[in-house]
Amino acid sequence: MKLALIGYGNVGRALARLLRQKRREFPFSVTGIHTLRHGTAIDAGGITGDPGFGPRAASVEEFLHAARADAAVELTTLNPSTGEPAIAHIRAALARRMHVVTANKGPIAVAYAALRDEAARAGVQFRFESTVMDGAPVFNLWRNDLPGVKLLGFTGAFNSTSKVVVETMERGGSFEDGLAAARALGITEAGGGYDVEGWDSAAKTAALANVLMDAGVTPRQIPTRGIARLTSERVADIARQGKTVRLIGRARRTRSGVSLRVRAEVLDRRDILACASGASNAILFHTDLLGTFGVVSIDPGVEQTAYGVFGDLASLLRG
Ligand SMILES: NC(=O)c1ccc[n+]([C@@H]2O[C@H](COP(=O)([O-])OP(=O)(O)OC[C@H]3O[C@@H](n4cnc5c(N)ncnc54)[C@H](OP(=O)(O)O)[C@@H]3O)[C@@H](O)[C@H]2O)c1
């Protein structure tokens, strides 16, 4: 299967390494790579080493035409409020009847239903496992393994930056020390403000609710309160009570639809969602037939994100 990569940053390069590592079992060939500043690389025989970037294709349509691939992999920079340019990239690929895999949560948080329907009309697959839990199976778990189970709601602690900030403050550091620690770990998006204000959690909550509960929301429609106003005194006070703070996204099915919110919540230290520390993520699903169960990802990195994309691509190979 031929692949066209749009975006070749941390995730794109990790994916290329993984594709090389697994090429005997999974016969993918990267025939094109398109970036913003580095330019565009095309090789019908497959790009196997460092891409030889030439001038940037004038448009994503021109790039996709030149790459002649079966699937587009969208790995460009996140814009959580508009989902662009990723949405336009995905639409261009679907218009050419290419399968699409993305790790970019913007399009899922902002325009999921429309893109799902466009993919269905084109008769191709649209996959996005890495968008919420850095590659740990969430969407594919629901797609493949839970026949007849109804999702009643979910509760998730899926923002790493806010956890690192709170943990730094619990050790006596300041809010800014915590943000600096998160930046040093390379886990912040857009400098960290987006994370601590709760927008990363709102985007993930919207993505999950749109896909799994047909909520039809955008992140801006979710009442969101982050940890930006948390003081060292308050964190110390909460810690003395054996508790901690986590940025929690919640969804609950109601009679009229789906109720959603993102809040900094005070949790008991033994709470499963509080145990997921540092870069770790945790989500609990509340269901009718299976009670409450969860997925935890311990200190995921870019390799795990690349694996989520790889898993989606492997499912395309299986048809
Ligand atoms: N890093 C993670 O662990 C992680 C985890 C989950 C999800 N994600 C998501 O995965 C996506 C990629 O993340 P990343 O860490 O790889 O980002 P990154 O290192 O910043 O790389 C972004 C890539 O997108 C390219 N790009 C940006 N705008 C473009 C445009 N208009 N046309 C073509 N290419 C464009 C950039 O080109 P240049 O190289 O020329 O600048 C770069 O290659 C993001 O949406 C992110 O939210 C990442």
PDBQT file of the ligand as one rigid body, heavy atoms in Angstrom, charges set to zero:
ROOT
HETATM    1  N1  LIG A 401       3.980  14.540  19.374  1.00  0.00    +0.000 N 
HETATM    2  C1  LIG A 401       3.113  13.681  19.903  1.00  0.00    +0.000 C 
HETATM    3  O1  LIG A 401       3.497  12.821  20.708  1.00  0.00    +0.000 OA
HETATM    4  C2  LIG A 401       1.666  13.688  19.498  1.00  0.00    +0.000 A 
HETATM    5  C3  LIG A 401       0.740  12.905  20.206  1.00  0.00    +0.000 A 
HETATM    6  C4  LIG A 401      -0.591  12.861  19.776  1.00  0.00    +0.000 A 
HETATM    7  C5  LIG A 401      -0.995  13.600  18.682  1.00  0.00    +0.000 A 
HETATM    8  N2  LIG A 401      -0.075  14.389  18.025  1.00  0.00    +0.000 N 
HETATM    9  C6  LIG A 401      -0.522  15.176  16.884  1.00  0.00    +0.000 C 
HETATM   10  O2  LIG A 401       0.184  14.763  15.719  1.00  0.00    +0.000 OA
HETATM   11  C7  LIG A 401       0.374  15.873  14.849  1.00  0.00    +0.000 C 
HETATM   12  C8  LIG A 401       1.870  16.018  14.502  1.00  0.00    +0.000 C 
HETATM   13  O3  LIG A 401       2.586  16.221  15.709  1.00  0.00    +0.000 OA
HETATM   14  P1  LIG A 401       4.165  16.438  15.681  1.00  0.00    +0.000 P 
HETATM   15  O4  LIG A 401       4.616  16.392  17.092  1.00  0.00    +0.000 OA
HETATM   16  O5  LIG A 401       4.795  15.522  14.673  1.00  0.00    +0.000 OA
HETATM   17  O6  LIG A 401       4.238  17.953  15.130  1.00  0.00    +0.000 OA
HETATM   18  P2  LIG A 401       5.536  18.719  14.570  1.00  0.00    +0.000 P 
HETATM   19  O7  LIG A 401       6.780  18.042  15.018  1.00  0.00    +0.000 OA
HETATM   20  O8  LIG A 401       5.327  20.144  14.886  1.00  0.00    +0.000 OA
HETATM   21  O9  LIG A 401       5.438  18.521  12.974  1.00  0.00    +0.000 OA
HETATM   22  C9  LIG A 401       4.417  19.118  12.216  1.00  0.00    +0.000 C 
HETATM   23  C10 LIG A 401       4.701  18.847  10.770  1.00  0.00    +0.000 C 
HETATM   24  O10 LIG A 401       3.630  19.408   9.996  1.00  0.00    +0.000 OA
HETATM   25  C11 LIG A 401       4.194  20.141   8.900  1.00  0.00    +0.000 C 
HETATM   26  N3  LIG A 401       3.219  21.163   8.510  1.00  0.00    +0.000 N 
HETATM   27  C12 LIG A 401       2.682  22.155   9.262  1.00  0.00    +0.000 A 
HETATM   28  N4  LIG A 401       1.799  22.871   8.536  1.00  0.00    +0.000 NA
HETATM   29  C13 LIG A 401       1.766  22.299   7.306  1.00  0.00    +0.000 A 
HETATM   30  C14 LIG A 401       1.074  22.566   6.106  1.00  0.00    +0.000 A 
HETATM   31  N5  LIG A 401       0.207  23.593   6.018  1.00  0.00    +0.000 N 
HETATM   32  N6  LIG A 401       1.315  21.771   5.027  1.00  0.00    +0.000 NA
HETATM   33  C15 LIG A 401       2.173  20.734   5.090  1.00  0.00    +0.000 A 
HETATM   34  N7  LIG A 401       2.868  20.426   6.214  1.00  0.00    +0.000 NA
HETATM   35  C16 LIG A 401       2.670  21.194   7.301  1.00  0.00    +0.000 A 
HETATM   36  C17 LIG A 401       5.496  20.704   9.438  1.00  0.00    +0.000 C 
HETATM   37  O11 LIG A 401       6.343  21.063   8.361  1.00  0.00    +0.000 OA
HETATM   38  P3  LIG A 401       7.867  21.580   8.610  1.00  0.00    +0.000 P 
HETATM   39  O12 LIG A 401       8.630  20.376   9.094  1.00  0.00    +0.000 OA
HETATM   40  O13 LIG A 401       8.348  22.021   7.308  1.00  0.00    +0.000 OA
HETATM   41  O14 LIG A 401       7.733  22.644   9.652  1.00  0.00    +0.000 OA
HETATM   42  C18 LIG A 401       6.000  19.496  10.233  1.00  0.00    +0.000 C 
HETATM   43  O15 LIG A 401       6.654  18.592   9.391  1.00  0.00    +0.000 OA
HETATM   44  C19 LIG A 401      -0.184  17.115  15.578  1.00  0.00    +0.000 C 
HETATM   45  O16 LIG A 401      -1.473  17.379  15.110  1.00  0.00    +0.000 OA
HETATM   46  C20 LIG A 401      -0.229  16.677  17.027  1.00  0.00    +0.000 C 
HETATM   47  O17 LIG A 401      -1.249  17.321  17.758  1.00  0.00    +0.000 OA
HETATM   48  C21 LIG A 401       1.237  14.442  18.406  1.00  0.00    +0.000 A 
ENDROOT
TORSDOF 0
